[in-house]
Amino acid sequence: MREYLLVLGVAAVVTYLTTALVRRFALRIKAVTPLRDRDVHVVPMPRLGGMALMFGVTAAIVLAEHLPFLSRYHEVAGDARALLAGAAVMFLVGAVDDVVELNGTTKFAGQVVAAGLIVGLGVQFYWLPTPGGTFSMPPLLGPVLTAIVIIAMANAINFIDGLDGLAAGVCVIGGLAFFSYSYLLAFNTGLNRALSASLIAVAVAGACIGFLPFNFHPAKLFMGDSGALPLGTLLGGAAVSLTGFMDQGSVAAVGGASWLPVLLPLILAVGVLALPWIDFVLAVLRRTRAGRSPFSADRGHLHHRMLDMGHSHRAAVLLLWAWAAVIAFGVVLIGLRGTTVVMIAVGTAIVLLLTGTLVTPARLRRRARRRAQVREREPETV
């Protein structure tokens, strides 16, 4: 655990120290987000923040290869390097888009190349847990499913990157939740706790922690596609990598007669980042129904709706962070500690969040005005 904490700290510090330099570089090369109808910022904002995030993640992984415990297992470094290579390709695609704005087809082609590189380097689904045992992947299905998960995760993070600090905060929450699950699962099953999935998850969380001081509202720098795409790639790849490191019999033994813990490696890939997944699916459905490309931009994302409901910029981000945390850690707790107390606690948190989301300041002000108008119309009593 101490080495994972050190990896987290190094990723955060390196990202924090390099973000200011990246901001100056972005301004110099004019990698600036223009003002568009769908955006909520009111001044042109430098992007390319993914460069600082990649510095942080890379430094953390290089450090891990020299630590006594994590460096002892070559397969950990092998998967971590493969995911880092794929993330680097995603970063290049996103960085070019941050500067010159690529069309959707070119961006998707670059994403396919990145996912293909990861698969080619050996990170893919080889088997999947099921309540009845395990399902071994046919030779073609494993690489295809792996590419779909990685590309979908990359775009899910990209789609939710619409408010200052939202995507970075969600990645912190998702990374920490995924690390908690993979570490506890290894501990509970007596497996090796040196996992590439844990390493990647904690490195992503640390890098985003270091980036948030510059990205939270009012932001000084956007992560851009150069940040969102590689972050999604790393988290999606970590979910894929985890299935390869877990012994099939041990994972099945965790579940016993219950189907949920057995399927948790799959559910968690969606659960820890449920918010961007939900936004991604809704965006694809919304755009295809309108006869447009699923990758075309619009102003119908969850964060836009939160603002339209009357929440302030910061309140919307904090509420969406809270939703992400409740869903992500709720999935982990229910899957590994599915007691009645846990179920009640998660259900209570969801009710409270739903109330906080729907009862907005704007609605409260409207109710107060209506009550004041009613009192004014009431005749005075002596």
C-alpha positions as CSV (number, residue, x, y, z in Angstrom):
1,M,0.0,0.0,0.0
2,R,2.8,2.4,0.8
3,E,4.2,2.1,-2.7
4,Y,0.8,2.8,-4.2
5,L,0.5,5.9,-2.1
6,L,4.0,7.0,-3.3
7,V,2.9,6.5,-6.9
8,L,-0.2,8.6,-6.2
9,G,1.8,11.4,-4.7
10,V,4.5,11.5,-7.4
11,A,1.8,11.6,-10.1
12,A,0.1,14.5,-8.3
13,V,3.2,16.5,-7.7
14,V,4.6,16.0,-11.3
15,T,1.3,17.0,-12.8
16,Y,1.0,20.0,-10.6
17,L,4.5,21.3,-11.3
18,T,4.2,20.9,-15.1
19,T,0.7,22.2,-15.5
20,A,1.7,25.9,-15.4
21,L,4.4,25.3,-18.0
22,V,1.9,23.4,-20.2
23,R,-0.5,26.4,-19.9
24,R,2.2,28.8,-21.2
25,F,3.0,26.4,-24.0
26,A,-0.6,26.1,-25.0
27,L,-1.0,29.9,-25.1
28,R,2.2,30.2,-27.2
29,I,1.0,27.8,-29.9
30,K,-2.6,29.1,-29.7
31,A,-4.1,25.9,-28.5
32,V,-7.1,27.8,-27.2
33,T,-10.8,26.7,-26.9
34,P,-12.9,29.3,-28.8
35,L,-16.2,30.5,-27.6
36,R,-19.0,28.2,-28.9
37,D,-22.7,28.0,-28.3
38,R,-22.5,24.7,-26.3
39,D,-19.7,26.0,-24.0
40,V,-20.2,27.5,-20.6
41,H,-16.9,29.5,-20.3
42,V,-17.0,33.2,-21.3
43,V,-13.4,33.8,-22.3
44,P,-11.1,31.8,-24.7
45,M,-9.4,29.2,-22.6
46,P,-6.0,27.4,-23.2
47,R,-6.3,23.6,-23.5
48,L,-3.7,20.8,-24.0
49,G,-3.7,20.1,-20.3
50,G,-3.4,16.4,-21.2
51,M,0.3,17.0,-21.6
52,A,0.7,17.7,-17.9
53,L,-1.5,14.7,-17.1
54,M,0.7,12.4,-19.3
55,F,3.8,13.7,-17.6
56,G,2.3,12.8,-14.2
57,V,1.1,9.3,-15.2
58,T,4.4,8.5,-17.0
59,A,6.5,9.6,-14.0
60,A,4.4,7.5,-11.7
61,I,4.8,4.4,-13.8
62,V,8.5,4.9,-14.3
63,L,8.8,5.2,-10.5
64,A,6.8,2.0,-9.9
65,E,9.3,0.1,-12.1
66,H,12.1,1.0,-9.5
67,L,10.1,0.3,-6.3
68,P,11.0,-2.9,-4.4
69,F,7.5,-4.5,-4.4
70,L,5.9,-3.3,-7.7
71,S,9.1,-3.8,-9.7
72,R,9.3,-7.5,-8.6
73,Y,6.7,-8.6,-11.1
74,H,7.5,-8.1,-14.7
75,E,3.9,-8.7,-15.9
76,V,2.8,-5.6,-14.0
77,A,5.3,-3.4,-15.8
78,G,4.4,-5.1,-19.1
79,D,0.7,-4.3,-19.0
80,A,1.4,-0.8,-17.6
81,R,3.7,0.0,-20.5
82,A,1.2,-1.3,-23.0
83,L,-1.5,0.9,-21.6
84,L,0.8,3.8,-21.4
85,A,1.8,3.3,-25.1
86,G,-1.9,3.3,-26.1
87,A,-2.6,6.3,-24.0
88,A,0.3,8.1,-25.7
89,V,-1.3,7.5,-29.1
90,M,-4.6,8.8,-27.7
91,F,-2.7,11.8,-26.4
92,L,-1.2,12.6,-29.8
93,V,-4.7,12.3,-31.4
94,G,-6.2,14.6,-28.8
95,A,-3.3,17.1,-28.9
96,V,-3.6,17.5,-32.6
97,D,-7.4,18.0,-32.2
98,D,-6.7,20.6,-29.4
99,V,-4.6,22.6,-31.8
100,V,-6.3,22.2,-35.2
101,E,-9.6,20.4,-34.4
102,L,-9.7,17.1,-36.3
103,N,-12.9,15.7,-37.9
104,G,-14.7,12.9,-36.3
105,T,-13.6,10.2,-38.7
106,T,-9.9,11.0,-38.3
107,K,-10.2,11.1,-34.5
108,F,-12.0,7.7,-34.5
109,A,-9.3,6.2,-36.7
110,G,-6.6,7.4,-34.3
111,Q,-8.6,5.8,-31.4
112,V,-8.8,2.5,-33.2
113,V,-5.0,2.6,-33.7
114,A,-4.4,3.3,-30.0
115,A,-6.8,0.4,-29.0
116,G,-5.2,-1.9,-31.5
117,L,-1.7,-1.1,-30.1
118,I,-2.9,-2.0,-26.6
119,V,-4.3,-5.3,-27.9
120,G,-1.2,-6.0,-29.9
121,L,0.9,-5.6,-26.8
122,G,-1.1,-8.3,-25.0
123,V,-3.7,-6.4,-23.0
124,Q,-7.1,-7.9,-23.9
125,F,-10.0,-10.0,-22.6
126,Y,-9.0,-13.6,-22.5
127,W,-11.9,-14.8,-20.4
128,L,-14.9,-13.3,-18.6
129,P,-16.4,-14.4,-15.2
130,T,-20.0,-15.7,-15.2
131,P,-22.2,-17.0,-12.4
132,G,-21.8,-20.5,-13.8
133,G,-18.0,-20.3,-14.1
134,T,-16.0,-18.6,-16.8
135,F,-16.3,-17.9,-20.5
136,S,-13.2,-18.2,-22.6
137,M,-13.0,-15.6,-25.3
138,P,-12.8,-16.8,-29.0
139,P,-9.6,-15.5,-30.7
140,L,-11.4,-12.6,-32.5
141,L,-14.0,-11.7,-29.9
142,G,-11.4,-10.8,-27.2
143,P,-9.5,-8.1,-29.2
144,V,-12.8,-6.7,-30.6
145,L,-14.4,-6.4,-27.2
146,T,-11.3,-4.9,-25.7
147,A,-11.1,-2.2,-28.4
148,I,-14.8,-1.4,-27.9
149,V,-14.4,-1.0,-24.1
150,I,-11.2,1.2,-24.5
151,I,-12.7,3.4,-27.2
152,A,-16.0,3.8,-25.5
153,M,-14.3,4.7,-22.2
154,A,-12.1,7.3,-23.8
155,N,-15.1,9.0,-25.4
156,A,-17.2,8.7,-22.3
157,I,-14.6,10.8,-20.4
158,N,-14.3,13.2,-23.3
159,F,-18.1,13.7,-23.5
160,I,-18.3,14.6,-19.8
161,D,-15.5,17.1,-20.0
162,G,-17.8,20.1,-20.2
163,L,-17.5,21.9,-16.8
164,D,-14.4,23.1,-15.0
165,G,-13.0,20.2,-13.0
166,L,-15.8,17.8,-13.8
167,A,-13.9,15.1,-15.8
168,A,-10.7,15.4,-13.7
169,G,-12.8,14.9,-10.5
170,V,-14.7,12.0,-11.9
171,C,-11.4,10.3,-12.9
172,V,-10.1,10.8,-9.4
173,I,-13.2,9.2,-8.0
174,G,-13.2,6.4,-10.6
175,G,-9.5,5.8,-10.2
176,L,-9.7,5.5,-6.4
177,A,-12.8,3.3,-6.5
178,F,-11.2,1.0,-9.1
179,F,-8.0,0.8,-7.0
180,S,-10.0,0.0,-3.9
181,Y,-11.8,-2.8,-5.7
182,S,-8.8,-4.4,-7.3
183,Y,-6.7,-4.1,-4.1
184,L,-9.4,-5.5,-1.9
185,L,-10.2,-8.3,-4.3
186,A,-6.6,-9.3,-4.4
187,F,-6.4,-9.2,-0.6
188,N,-9.6,-11.1,-0.1
189,T,-8.7,-13.9,-2.5
190,G,-5.1,-14.2,-1.3
191,L,-3.7,-13.1,-4.7
192,N,-0.7,-10.9,-5.4
193,R,-1.5,-7.2,-4.6
194,A,1.0,-6.0,-7.3
195,L,-1.5,-5.4,-10.1
196,S,-1.1,-3.3,-13.2
197,A,-4.8,-2.3,-12.9
198,S,-4.2,-1.0,-9.4
199,L,-1.0,0.9,-10.5
200,I,-2.8,2.5,-13.5
201,A,-5.9,3.5,-11.5
202,V,-3.9,5.1,-8.7
203,A,-1.6,6.9,-11.2
204,V,-4.6,8.3,-13.0
205,A,-6.2,9.5,-9.7
206,G,-2.9,11.1,-8.6
207,A,-2.4,13.0,-11.9
208,C,-5.9,14.3,-11.8
209,I,-5.5,15.4,-8.2
210,G,-2.5,17.5,-9.3
211,F,-4.4,18.9,-12.2
212,L,-7.5,20.0,-10.3
213,P,-6.0,23.2,-8.7
214,F,-5.7,24.6,-12.3
215,N,-8.9,23.1,-13.6
216,F,-11.5,23.7,-11.0
217,H,-13.8,26.6,-11.5
218,P,-12.7,29.2,-12.5
219,A,-10.3,27.1,-14.6
220,K,-6.9,28.3,-15.8
221,L,-6.4,25.4,-18.2
222,F,-8.6,22.7,-19.9
223,M,-7.5,19.1,-20.2
224,G,-8.9,19.0,-23.8
225,D,-9.1,15.9,-25.8
226,S,-5.4,15.4,-25.1
227,G,-6.3,14.7,-21.5
228,A,-9.8,13.1,-21.7
229,L,-8.9,10.5,-24.3
230,P,-5.8,9.1,-22.6
231,L,-7.4,9.1,-19.2
232,G,-10.4,7.1,-20.5
233,T,-8.0,4.8,-22.3
234,L,-6.0,4.1,-19.1
235,L,-9.1,3.5,-17.0
236,G,-10.7,1.3,-19.6
237,G,-7.5,-0.6,-20.1
238,A,-7.1,-1.1,-16.4
239,A,-10.5,-2.8,-16.3
240,V,-9.4,-5.1,-19.1
241,S,-6.0,-5.9,-17.5
242,L,-7.7,-6.8,-14.2
243,T,-9.5,-9.8,-15.7
244,G,-6.2,-11.2,-17.0
245,F,-4.4,-11.0,-13.7
246,M,-7.2,-12.5,-11.6
247,D,-7.2,-16.3,-11.3
248,Q,-10.5,-17.6,-12.7
249,G,-11.2,-20.0,-9.8
250,S,-10.4,-17.4,-7.2
251,V,-12.7,-14.8,-8.7
252,A,-15.5,-17.3,-8.9
253,A,-14.9,-18.3,-5.3
254,V,-15.4,-14.7,-4.1
255,G,-19.0,-14.8,-5.3
256,G,-20.0,-18.1,-3.8
257,A,-23.7,-18.4,-4.5
258,S,-24.1,-14.7,-5.3
259,W,-23.9,-13.6,-8.9
260,L,-22.9,-10.0,-8.2
261,P,-19.3,-10.4,-6.9
262,V,-18.6,-12.9,-9.7
263,L,-19.6,-10.4,-12.3
264,L,-18.1,-7.4,-10.5
265,P,-15.0,-7.1,-12.7
266,L,-17.3,-6.4,-15.5
267,I,-19.9,-4.3,-13.6
268,L,-17.1,-2.2,-12.0
269,A,-15.8,-1.0,-15.4
270,V,-19.2,0.7,-15.8
271,G,-20.0,1.4,-12.2
272,V,-16.9,3.3,-11.2
273,L,-17.4,5.6,-14.1
274,A,-21.2,5.4,-14.4
275,L,-21.7,9.1,-14.9
276,P,-19.7,9.4,-18.1
277,W,-21.1,6.1,-19.3
278,I,-24.7,7.3,-18.8
279,D,-23.9,10.7,-20.5
280,F,-22.1,8.8,-23.4
281,V,-25.1,6.5,-24.0
282,L,-27.6,9.4,-23.8
283,A,-25.5,11.5,-26.1
284,V,-25.3,8.8,-28.7
285,L,-29.0,8.1,-28.6
286,R,-29.9,11.8,-28.7
287,R,-27.6,12.5,-31.7
288,T,-28.5,9.4,-33.8
289,R,-32.2,10.1,-33.3
290,A,-31.6,13.6,-34.7
291,G,-29.9,12.0,-37.7
292,R,-26.5,13.4,-36.7
293,S,-23.1,11.7,-36.0
294,P,-22.8,10.3,-32.4
295,F,-19.6,12.3,-32.1
296,S,-21.1,15.6,-33.1
297,A,-21.1,18.2,-30.3
298,D,-24.2,19.6,-28.8
299,R,-25.5,21.2,-25.5
300,G,-27.5,18.3,-24.1
301,H,-25.1,16.7,-21.7
302,L,-25.9,16.0,-18.1
303,H,-23.8,19.0,-16.9
304,H,-25.6,21.3,-19.3
305,R,-28.9,20.1,-17.9
306,M,-27.7,20.7,-14.4
307,L,-26.9,24.3,-15.3
308,D,-30.3,24.7,-17.0
309,M,-32.0,23.5,-13.8
310,G,-30.5,26.5,-12.0
311,H,-27.4,25.1,-10.3
312,S,-24.3,27.2,-10.2
313,H,-21.2,26.1,-12.1
314,R,-19.5,24.8,-8.9
315,A,-22.7,23.3,-7.4
316,A,-23.3,21.4,-10.6
317,V,-19.7,20.0,-10.6
318,L,-19.9,19.1,-6.9
319,L,-23.2,17.4,-7.2
320,L,-22.0,15.3,-10.2
321,W,-18.9,14.4,-8.3
322,A,-21.1,13.2,-5.4
323,W,-23.2,11.1,-7.8
324,A,-20.0,9.6,-9.3
325,A,-18.7,8.8,-5.8
326,V,-21.9,7.2,-4.5
327,I,-22.3,5.1,-7.6
328,A,-18.7,4.1,-7.8
329,F,-18.0,3.3,-4.2
330,G,-21.6,2.0,-3.8
331,V,-20.8,-0.7,-6.5
332,V,-17.6,-1.6,-4.7
333,L,-19.2,-1.9,-1.3
334,I,-22.2,-3.8,-2.4
335,G,-20.1,-6.2,-4.4
336,L,-17.6,-6.9,-1.8
337,R,-19.5,-6.2,1.4
338,G,-23.1,-6.5,0.4
339,T,-24.7,-6.3,3.9
340,T,-28.0,-4.8,4.7
341,V,-26.3,-1.8,6.4
342,V,-24.3,-1.1,3.2
343,M,-27.5,-1.3,1.0
344,I,-29.4,1.1,3.3
345,A,-26.4,3.5,3.4
346,V,-26.1,3.6,-0.4
347,G,-29.9,3.9,-0.8
348,T,-30.0,6.8,1.7
349,A,-27.1,8.6,-0.1
350,I,-28.9,8.2,-3.4
351,V,-32.2,9.7,-2.0
352,L,-30.3,12.6,-0.5
353,L,-28.5,13.3,-3.7
354,L,-31.7,13.1,-5.7
355,T,-33.2,15.7,-3.4
356,G,-30.2,17.9,-3.7
357,T,-30.2,17.7,-7.4
358,L,-33.9,18.4,-8.0
359,V,-34.4,21.0,-5.3
360,T,-32.3,23.6,-6.9
361,P,-31.6,27.2,-5.7
362,A,-33.7,28.5,-8.6
363,R,-36.7,26.5,-7.6
364,L,-36.3,27.6,-4.0
365,R,-36.2,31.2,-5.0
366,R,-39.3,30.8,-7.2
367,R,-41.1,29.2,-4.3
368,A,-40.1,32.0,-2.0
369,R,-41.3,34.6,-4.5
370,R,-44.7,32.8,-4.8
371,R,-45.1,32.7,-1.0
372,A,-44.2,36.4,-0.8
373,Q,-46.8,37.2,-3.5
374,V,-49.4,35.2,-1.7
375,R,-48.7,37.0,1.6
376,E,-48.9,40.4,-0.2
377,R,-52.3,39.5,-1.6
378,E,-53.7,38.3,1.7
379,P,-55.8,41.0,3.5
380,E,-54.3,42.4,6.7
381,T,-56.0,41.2,9.9
382,V,-56.6,43.4,12.8
